[in-house]
Amino acid sequence: QLVKVFTECADLLSEIERISSRFKSSDSQLLLELVNERLRTALYLSGGKTIDSDDTFDPVRHICIDNPLAKDGTPIIETIETGILLESRVFVKAKVRVLNAE
């Protein structure tokens, strides 16, 4: 049951990210940010753990925002947005920057 809730919330977070550029007003952006934060908080309060302290890139756990071709094992230099997992299953990948990304 909890996995279904995590899946639905993760899907909604992805959808919000996908459509956010279509909303131009600051009020719309603020609303999307608020919904994003509330969904993340709900996942954490339901037992979700953050993905935010990994040292190396893992395409299962991370999205590299500045190099879509980043290789597994590349050192991470910064976590831009935390990911979320439940037990060992990743529901939201962490957004990271890696060393020597071009």
N, CA, C and O atoms as CSV, one atom per row, in Angstrom:
chain,resi,resn,atom,element,x,y,z
A,1,GLN,N,N,0.822,-1.200,0.000
A,1,GLN,CA,C,0.000,0.000,0.000
A,1,GLN,C,C,0.864,1.261,0.000
A,1,GLN,O,O,0.625,2.186,-0.776
A,2,LEU,N,N,1.870,1.289,0.878
A,2,LEU,CA,C,2.740,2.454,0.963
A,2,LEU,C,C,3.526,2.670,-0.332
A,2,LEU,O,O,3.763,3.807,-0.739
A,3,VAL,N,N,3.922,1.578,-0.968
A,3,VAL,CA,C,4.642,1.681,-2.241
A,3,VAL,C,C,3.762,2.350,-3.288
A,3,VAL,O,O,4.254,3.143,-4.090
A,4,LYS,N,N,2.476,2.045,-3.293
A,4,LYS,CA,C,1.555,2.679,-4.247
A,4,LYS,C,C,1.479,4.185,-4.008
A,4,LYS,O,O,1.480,4.972,-4.955
A,5,VAL,N,N,1.413,4.578,-2.740
A,5,VAL,CA,C,1.362,6.005,-2.408
A,5,VAL,C,C,2.656,6.687,-2.850
A,5,VAL,O,O,2.610,7.764,-3.443
A,6,PHE,N,N,3.800,6.080,-2.572
A,6,PHE,CA,C,5.084,6.647,-2.980
A,6,PHE,C,C,5.163,6.766,-4.499
A,6,PHE,O,O,5.651,7.766,-5.025
A,7,THR,N,N,4.684,5.750,-5.194
A,7,THR,CA,C,4.706,5.772,-6.658
A,7,THR,C,C,3.847,6.912,-7.200
A,7,THR,O,O,4.274,7.637,-8.099
A,8,GLU,N,N,2.650,7.071,-6.663
A,8,GLU,CA,C,1.760,8.143,-7.113
A,8,GLU,C,C,2.369,9.524,-6.829
A,8,GLU,O,O,2.324,10.410,-7.683
A,9,CYS,N,N,2.928,9.700,-5.648
A,9,CYS,CA,C,3.540,10.995,-5.303
A,9,CYS,C,C,4.747,11.276,-6.191
A,9,CYS,O,O,4.922,12.400,-6.661
A,10,ALA,N,N,5.580,10.264,-6.423
A,10,ALA,CA,C,6.755,10.440,-7.282
A,10,ALA,C,C,6.332,10.789,-8.705
A,10,ALA,O,O,6.946,11.643,-9.344
A,11,ASP,N,N,5.290,10.136,-9.199
A,11,ASP,CA,C,4.778,10.457,-10.538
A,11,ASP,C,C,4.275,11.894,-10.605
A,11,ASP,O,O,4.513,12.593,-11.589
A,12,LEU,N,N,3.582,12.332,-9.562
A,12,LEU,CA,C,3.081,13.699,-9.514
A,12,LEU,C,C,4.238,14.705,-9.463
A,12,LEU,O,O,4.178,15.749,-10.113
A,13,LEU,N,N,5.281,14.400,-8.698
A,13,LEU,CA,C,6.458,15.276,-8.661
A,13,LEU,C,C,7.096,15.390,-10.043
A,13,LEU,O,O,7.508,16.476,-10.449
A,14,SER,N,N,7.177,14.289,-10.757
A,14,SER,CA,C,7.729,14.312,-12.125
A,14,SER,C,C,6.862,15.148,-13.054
A,14,SER,O,O,7.375,15.910,-13.874
A,15,GLU,N,N,5.567,15.007,-12.926
A,15,GLU,CA,C,4.642,15.774,-13.766
A,15,GLU,C,C,4.753,17.270,-13.481
A,15,GLU,O,O,4.742,18.084,-14.405
A,16,ILE,N,N,4.859,17.629,-12.210
A,16,ILE,CA,C,5.021,19.040,-11.840
A,16,ILE,C,C,6.290,19.601,-12.465
A,16,ILE,O,O,6.283,20.706,-13.008
A,17,GLU,N,N,7.371,18.847,-12.389
A,17,GLU,CA,C,8.629,19.317,-12.977
A,17,GLU,C,C,8.501,19.469,-14.493
A,17,GLU,O,O,9.005,20.429,-15.075
A,18,ARG,N,N,7.831,18.521,-15.113
A,18,ARG,CA,C,7.682,18.542,-16.572
A,18,ARG,C,C,6.881,19.750,-17.047
A,18,ARG,O,O,7.202,20.328,-18.085
A,19,ILE,N,N,5.852,20.138,-16.311
A,19,ILE,CA,C,4.984,21.226,-16.773
A,19,ILE,C,C,5.350,22.595,-16.203
A,19,ILE,O,O,4.795,23.604,-16.638
A,20,SER,N,N,6.260,22.652,-15.252
A,20,SER,CA,C,6.519,23.912,-14.545
A,20,SER,C,C,6.978,25.050,-15.456
A,20,SER,O,O,6.685,26.213,-15.179
A,21,SER,N,N,7.690,24.736,-16.535
A,21,SER,CA,C,8.164,25.803,-17.419
A,21,SER,C,C,7.021,26.470,-18.187
A,21,SER,O,O,7.199,27.567,-18.717
A,22,ARG,N,N,5.877,25.840,-18.255
A,22,ARG,CA,C,4.725,26.417,-18.961
A,22,ARG,C,C,4.053,27.520,-18.161
A,22,ARG,O,O,3.333,28.347,-18.719
A,23,PHE,N,N,4.285,27.532,-16.860
A,23,PHE,CA,C,3.646,28.514,-15.987
A,23,PHE,C,C,4.592,29.691,-15.786
A,23,PHE,O,O,5.671,29.534,-15.215
A,24,LYS,N,N,4.197,30.846,-16.244
A,24,LYS,CA,C,5.096,32.005,-16.267
A,24,LYS,C,C,4.956,32.917,-15.059
A,24,LYS,O,O,5.932,33.552,-14.660
A,25,SER,N,N,3.792,32.999,-14.477
A,25,SER,CA,C,3.601,33.957,-13.384
A,25,SER,C,C,4.312,33.476,-12.120
A,25,SER,O,O,4.474,32.276,-11.899
A,26,SER,N,N,4.724,34.424,-11.309
A,26,SER,CA,C,5.399,34.082,-10.055
A,26,SER,C,C,4.442,33.367,-9.103
A,26,SER,O,O,4.868,32.510,-8.330
A,27,ASP,N,N,3.152,33.711,-9.151
A,27,ASP,CA,C,2.168,33.027,-8.321
A,27,ASP,C,C,2.055,31.553,-8.709
A,27,ASP,O,O,1.980,30.683,-7.841
A,28,SER,N,N,2.044,31.280,-9.993
A,28,SER,CA,C,1.968,29.898,-10.466
A,28,SER,C,C,3.211,29.118,-10.045
A,28,SER,O,O,3.113,27.983,-9.579
A,29,GLN,N,N,4.365,29.728,-10.211
A,29,GLN,CA,C,5.620,29.072,-9.824
A,29,GLN,C,C,5.643,28.805,-8.320
A,29,GLN,O,O,6.082,27.744,-7.876
A,30,LEU,N,N,5.172,29.768,-7.549
A,30,LEU,CA,C,5.124,29.610,-6.097
A,30,LEU,C,C,4.206,28.454,-5.707
A,30,LEU,O,O,4.539,27.669,-4.819
A,31,LEU,N,N,3.068,28.349,-6.358
A,31,LEU,CA,C,2.141,27.264,-6.082
A,31,LEU,C,C,2.775,25.907,-6.403
A,31,LEU,O,O,2.657,24.964,-5.621
A,32,LEU,N,N,3.442,25.810,-7.546
A,32,LEU,CA,C,4.091,24.549,-7.920
A,32,LEU,C,C,5.190,24.183,-6.925
A,32,LEU,O,O,5.335,23.014,-6.568
A,33,GLU,N,N,5.962,25.169,-6.477
A,33,GLU,CA,C,7.008,24.915,-5.479
A,33,GLU,C,C,6.394,24.439,-4.162
A,33,GLU,O,O,6.920,23.530,-3.520
A,34,LEU,N,N,5.287,25.052,-3.766
A,34,LEU,CA,C,4.618,24.665,-2.532
A,34,LEU,C,C,4.115,23.221,-2.607
A,34,LEU,O,O,4.304,22.446,-1.669
A,35,VAL,N,N,3.481,22.865,-3.716
A,35,VAL,CA,C,2.985,21.498,-3.890
A,35,VAL,C,C,4.159,20.516,-3.890
A,35,VAL,O,O,4.078,19.450,-3.280
A,36,ASN,N,N,5.237,20.870,-4.566
A,36,ASN,CA,C,6.439,20.029,-4.601
A,36,ASN,C,C,6.949,19.779,-3.181
A,36,ASN,O,O,7.206,18.637,-2.799
A,37,GLU,N,N,7.090,20.838,-2.413
A,37,GLU,CA,C,7.602,20.707,-1.048
A,37,GLU,C,C,6.660,19.906,-0.160
A,37,GLU,O,O,7.117,19.105,0.656
A,38,ARG,N,N,5.369,20.106,-0.303
A,38,ARG,CA,C,4.402,19.364,0.528
A,38,ARG,C,C,4.408,17.877,0.196
A,38,ARG,O,O,4.303,17.038,1.091
A,39,LEU,N,N,4.530,17.549,-1.092
A,39,LEU,CA,C,4.608,16.135,-1.480
A,39,LEU,C,C,5.876,15.487,-0.921
A,39,LEU,O,O,5.839,14.370,-0.406
A,40,ARG,N,N,6.996,16.203,-1.031
A,40,ARG,CA,C,8.252,15.680,-0.495
A,40,ARG,C,C,8.159,15.485,1.017
A,40,ARG,O,O,8.604,14.463,1.540
A,41,THR,N,N,7.595,16.443,1.707
A,41,THR,CA,C,7.431,16.333,3.158
A,41,THR,C,C,6.572,15.127,3.516
A,41,THR,O,O,6.888,14.387,4.448
A,42,ALA,N,N,5.487,14.931,2.775
A,42,ALA,CA,C,4.617,13.777,3.029
A,42,ALA,C,C,5.381,12.470,2.841
A,42,ALA,O,O,5.199,11.530,3.616
A,43,LEU,N,N,6.226,12.403,1.830
A,43,LEU,CA,C,7.015,11.187,1.603
A,43,LEU,C,C,8.010,10.958,2.744
A,43,LEU,O,O,8.188,9.827,3.198
A,44,TYR,N,N,8.650,12.023,3.201
A,44,TYR,CA,C,9.597,11.880,4.318
A,44,TYR,C,C,8.868,11.460,5.593
A,44,TYR,O,O,9.351,10.599,6.328
A,45,LEU,N,N,7.716,12.061,5.857
A,45,LEU,CA,C,6.957,11.718,7.054
A,45,LEU,C,C,6.402,10.300,7.002
A,45,LEU,O,O,6.068,9.726,8.038
A,46,SER,N,N,6.302,9.736,5.806
A,46,SER,CA,C,5.791,8.374,5.632
A,46,SER,C,C,6.911,7.335,5.605
A,46,SER,O,O,6.672,6.166,5.301
A,47,GLY,N,N,8.121,7.759,5.921
A,47,GLY,CA,C,9.237,6.810,5.987
A,47,GLY,C,C,10.259,6.931,4.893
A,47,GLY,O,O,11.217,6.159,4.856
A,48,GLY,N,N,10.082,7.890,3.991
A,48,GLY,CA,C,11.062,8.090,2.926
A,48,GLY,C,C,12.374,8.631,3.477
A,48,GLY,O,O,12.384,9.397,4.440
A,49,LYS,N,N,13.462,8.233,2.870
A,49,LYS,CA,C,14.799,8.700,3.248
A,49,LYS,C,C,15.387,9.513,2.104
A,49,LYS,O,O,15.066,9.301,0.935
A,50,THR,N,N,16.256,10.446,2.473
A,50,THR,CA,C,16.858,11.301,1.446
A,50,THR,C,C,18.039,10.617,0.776
A,50,THR,O,O,18.753,9.814,1.375
A,51,ILE,N,N,18.213,10.966,-0.481
A,51,ILE,CA,C,19.426,10.627,-1.219
A,51,ILE,C,C,20.157,11.951,-1.365
A,51,ILE,O,O,19.814,12.765,-2.222
A,52,ASP,N,N,21.163,12.165,-0.530
A,52,ASP,CA,C,21.835,13.463,-0.561
A,52,ASP,C,C,23.296,13.416,-0.142
A,52,ASP,O,O,23.961,14.452,-0.126
A,53,SER,N,N,23.805,12.252,0.195
A,53,SER,CA,C,25.181,12.209,0.676
A,53,SER,C,C,26.047,11.211,-0.088
A,53,SER,O,O,27.089,10.783,0.409
A,54,ASP,N,N,25.623,10.843,-1.287
A,54,ASP,CA,C,26.420,9.922,-2.095
A,54,ASP,C,C,27.652,10.641,-2.635
A,54,ASP,O,O,27.611,11.833,-2.938
A,55,ASP,N,N,28.734,9.902,-2.749
A,55,ASP,CA,C,29.991,10.471,-3.249
A,55,ASP,C,C,30.180,10.277,-4.748
A,55,ASP,O,O,30.875,11.058,-5.399
A,56,THR,N,N,29.562,9.235,-5.293
A,56,THR,CA,C,29.742,8.950,-6.716
A,56,THR,C,C,28.400,8.797,-7.412
A,56,THR,O,O,27.406,8.388,-6.812
A,57,PHE,N,N,28.400,9.135,-8.683
A,57,PHE,CA,C,27.200,9.099,-9.512
A,57,PHE,C,C,26.746,7.665,-9.752
A,57,PHE,O,O,27.549,6.787,-10.068
A,58,ASP,N,N,25.456,7.447,-9.596
A,58,ASP,CA,C,24.813,6.166,-9.876
A,58,ASP,C,C,23.538,6.488,-10.639
A,58,ASP,O,O,22.633,7.105,-10.078
A,59,PRO,N,N,23.439,6.087,-11.906
A,59,PRO,CA,C,22.267,6.461,-12.707
A,59,PRO,C,C,20.946,5.941,-12.164
A,59,PRO,O,O,19.888,6.421,-12.572
A,60,VAL,N,N,20.977,4.987,-11.266
A,60,VAL,CA,C,19.750,4.501,-10.639
A,60,VAL,C,C,19.278,5.475,-9.564
A,60,VAL,O,O,18.077,5.601,-9.322
A,61,ARG,N,N,20.222,6.166,-8.917
A,61,ARG,CA,C,19.914,7.051,-7.792
A,61,ARG,C,C,19.985,8.535,-8.128
A,61,ARG,O,O,19.487,9.368,-7.370
A,62,HIS,N,N,20.609,8.875,-9.275
A,62,HIS,CA,C,20.892,10.278,-9.572
A,62,HIS,C,C,20.538,10.667,-10.999
A,62,HIS,O,O,20.500,9.834,-11.904
A,63,ILE,N,N,20.282,11.959,-11.170
A,63,ILE,CA,C,20.192,12.588,-12.486
A,63,ILE,C,C,21.259,13.672,-12.479
A,63,ILE,O,O,21.276,14.531,-11.597
A,64,CYS,N,N,22.141,13.630,-13.457
A,64,CYS,CA,C,23.176,14.668,-13.558
A,64,CYS,C,C,22.606,15.813,-14.381
A,64,CYS,O,O,22.279,15.641,-15.555
A,65,ILE,N,N,22.489,16.984,-13.759
A,65,ILE,CA,C,21.826,18.095,-14.440
A,65,ILE,C,C,22.711,18.811,-15.453
A,65,ILE,O,O,22.206,19.526,-16.319
A,66,ASP,N,N,24.023,18.627,-15.355
A,66,ASP,CA,C,24.890,19.341,-16.284
A,66,ASP,C,C,25.627,18.421,-17.256
A,66,ASP,O,O,26.433,18.888,-18.061
A,67,ASN,N,N,25.356,17.119,-17.185
A,67,ASN,CA,C,25.971,16.189,-18.119
A,67,ASN,C,C,25.094,14.945,-18.227
A,67,ASN,O,O,25.230,14.023,-17.423
A,68,PRO,N,N,24.200,14.910,-19.207
A,68,PRO,CA,C,23.290,13.760,-19.319
A,68,PRO,C,C,24.006,12.446,-19.634
A,68,PRO,O,O,23.409,11.374,-19.531
A,69,LEU,N,N,25.271,12.524,-20.013
A,69,LEU,CA,C,26.038,11.317,-20.332
A,69,LEU,C,C,27.015,10.943,-19.215
A,69,LEU,O,O,27.970,10.202,-19.449
A,70,ALA,N,N,26.780,11.449,-18.009
A,70,ALA,CA,C,27.674,11.146,-16.883
A,70,ALA,C,C,27.775,9.636,-16.693
A,70,ALA,O,O,26.794,8.906,-16.837
A,71,LYS,N,N,28.971,9.191,-16.370
A,71,LYS,CA,C,29.253,7.768,-16.205
A,71,LYS,C,C,29.070,7.343,-14.753
A,71,LYS,O,O,29.337,8.104,-13.823
A,72,ASP,N,N,28.614,6.126,-14.588
A,72,ASP,CA,C,28.484,5.522,-13.266
A,72,ASP,C,C,29.851,5.583,-12.569
A,72,ASP,O,O,30.867,5.219,-13.160
A,73,GLY,N,N,29.870,6.038,-11.329
A,73,GLY,CA,C,31.106,6.117,-10.560
A,73,GLY,C,C,31.821,7.456,-10.615
A,73,GLY,O,O,32.809,7.653,-9.906
A,74,THR,N,N,31.341,8.387,-11.447
A,74,THR,CA,C,31.942,9.715,-11.523
A,74,THR,C,C,31.714,10.438,-10.188
A,74,THR,O,O,30.609,10.388,-9.649
A,75,PRO,N,N,32.737,11.106,-9.651
A,75,PRO,CA,C,32.551,11.815,-8.375
A,75,PRO,C,C,31.483,12.908,-8.466
A,75,PRO,O,O,31.445,13.680,-9.424
A,76,ILE,N,N,30.629,12.956,-7.461
A,76,ILE,CA,C,29.613,14.000,-7.342
A,76,ILE,C,C,30.238,15.189,-6.636
A,76,ILE,O,O,30.874,15.028,-5.595
A,77,ILE,N,N,30.063,16.395,-7.196
A,77,ILE,CA,C,30.603,17.589,-6.542
A,77,ILE,C,C,29.525,18.393,-5.825
A,77,ILE,O,O,29.834,19.198,-4.945
A,78,GLU,N,N,28.244,18.179,-6.198
A,78,GLU,CA,C,27.179,18.936,-5.539
A,78,GLU,C,C,25.838,18.226,-5.727
A,78,GLU,O,O,25.537,17.728,-6.812
A,79,THR,N,N,25.045,18.187,-4.671
A,79,THR,CA,C,23.664,17.711,-4.766
A,79,THR,C,C,22.771,18.946,-4.840
A,79,THR,O,O,22.730,19.752,-3.911
A,80,ILE,N,N,22.064,19.082,-5.947
A,80,ILE,CA,C,21.203,20.234,-6.195
A,80,ILE,C,C,19.842,20.046,-5.538
A,80,ILE,O,O,19.301,20.974,-4.936
A,81,GLU,N,N,19.296,18.842,-5.655
A,81,GLU,CA,C,18.003,18.530,-5.044
A,81,GLU,C,C,18.045,17.079,-4.571
A,81,GLU,O,O,18.453,16.186,-5.314
A,82,THR,N,N,17.624,16.857,-3.341
A,82,THR,CA,C,17.682,15.514,-2.781
A,82,THR,C,C,16.721,14.575,-3.498
A,82,THR,O,O,15.691,14.985,-4.034
A,83,GLY,N,N,17.091,13.320,-3.487
A,83,GLY,CA,C,16.215,12.273,-3.987
A,83,GLY,C,C,15.489,11.641,-2.807
A,83,GLY,O,O,15.742,11.975,-1.649
A,84,ILE,N,N,14.583,10.723,-3.123
A,84,ILE,CA,C,13.793,10.076,-2.069
A,84,ILE,C,C,13.735,8.577,-2.351
A,84,ILE,O,O,13.459,8.147,-3.471
A,85,LEU,N,N,14.001,7.795,-1.308
A,85,LEU,CA,C,13.859,6.355,-1.437
A,85,LEU,C,C,13.079,5.801,-0.260
A,85,LEU,O,O,13.002,6.417,0.804
A,86,LEU,N,N,12.512,4.645,-0.467
A,86,LEU,CA,C,11.809,3.905,0.580
A,86,LEU,C,C,12.491,2.556,0.640
A,86,LEU,O,O,12.483,1.796,-0.328
A,87,GLU,N,N,13.088,2.263,1.797
A,87,GLU,CA,C,13.934,1.095,1.966
A,87,GLU,C,C,15.027,1.180,0.910
A,87,GLU,O,O,15.842,2.100,0.975
A,88,SER,N,N,15.089,0.284,-0.047
A,88,SER,CA,C,16.155,0.370,-1.053
A,88,SER,C,C,15.632,0.805,-2.422
A,88,SER,O,O,16.398,0.843,-3.385
A,89,ARG,N,N,14.355,1.131,-2.525
A,89,ARG,CA,C,13.763,1.502,-3.811
A,89,ARG,C,C,13.751,3.013,-4.003
A,89,ARG,O,O,13.240,3.752,-3.161
A,90,VAL,N,N,14.313,3.460,-5.108
A,90,VAL,CA,C,14.376,4.891,-5.433
A,90,VAL,C,C,13.065,5.308,-6.087
A,90,VAL,O,O,12.615,4.704,-7.061
A,91,PHE,N,N,12.462,6.360,-5.525
A,91,PHE,CA,C,11.224,6.902,-6.089
A,91,PHE,C,C,11.473,8.241,-6.779
A,91,PHE,O,O,10.843,8.541,-7.794
A,92,VAL,N,N,12.383,9.045,-6.239
A,92,VAL,CA,C,12.753,10.329,-6.838
A,92,VAL,C,C,14.282,10.370,-6.860
A,92,VAL,O,O,14.928,10.266,-5.817
A,93,LYS,N,N,14.846,10.521,-8.044
A,93,LYS,CA,C,16.303,10.579,-8.150
A,93,LYS,C,C,16.819,11.937,-7.670
A,93,LYS,O,O,16.168,12.964,-7.862
A,94,ALA,N,N,17.992,11.927,-7.046
A,94,ALA,CA,C,18.645,13.167,-6.634
A,94,ALA,C,C,19.220,13.850,-7.871
A,94,ALA,O,O,19.719,13.192,-8.784
A,95,LYS,N,N,19.144,15.175,-7.886
A,95,LYS,CA,C,19.740,15.948,-8.981
A,95,LYS,C,C,21.124,16.388,-8.521
A,95,LYS,O,O,21.273,17.000,-7.463
A,96,VAL,N,N,22.127,16.070,-9.322
A,96,VAL,CA,C,23.506,16.317,-8.913
A,96,VAL,C,C,24.320,16.943,-10.042
A,96,VAL,O,O,23.924,16.951,-11.208
A,97,ARG,N,N,25.467,17.461,-9.640
A,97,ARG,CA,C,26.523,17.880,-10.573
A,97,ARG,C,C,27.706,16.962,-10.314
A,97,ARG,O,O,27.981,16.589,-9.174
A,98,VAL,N,N,28.400,16.603,-11.380
A,98,VAL,CA,C,29.546,15.700,-11.235
A,98,VAL,C,C,30.834,16.384,-11.650
A,98,VAL,O,O,30.817,17.401,-12.343
A,99,LEU,N,N,31.940,15.819,-11.223
A,99,LEU,CA,C,33.262,16.335,-11.540
A,99,LEU,C,C,33.509,16.290,-13.040
A,99,LEU,O,O,33.176,15.304,-13.698
A,100,ASN,N,N,34.088,17.349,-13.578
A,100,ASN,CA,C,34.463,17.443,-14.991
A,100,ASN,C,C,33.308,17.325,-15.952
A,100,ASN,O,O,33.502,16.899,-17.091
A,101,ALA,N,N,32.113,17.689,-15.534
A,101,ALA,CA,C,30.966,17.666,-16.455
A,101,ALA,C,C,31.083,18.846,-17.407
A,101,ALA,O,O,31.452,19.953,-17.014
A,102,GLU,N,N,30.764,18.588,-18.648
A,102,GLU,CA,C,30.846,19.648,-19.663
A,102,GLU,C,C,29.535,19.808,-20.371
A,102,GLU,O,O,29.411,20.652,-21.258
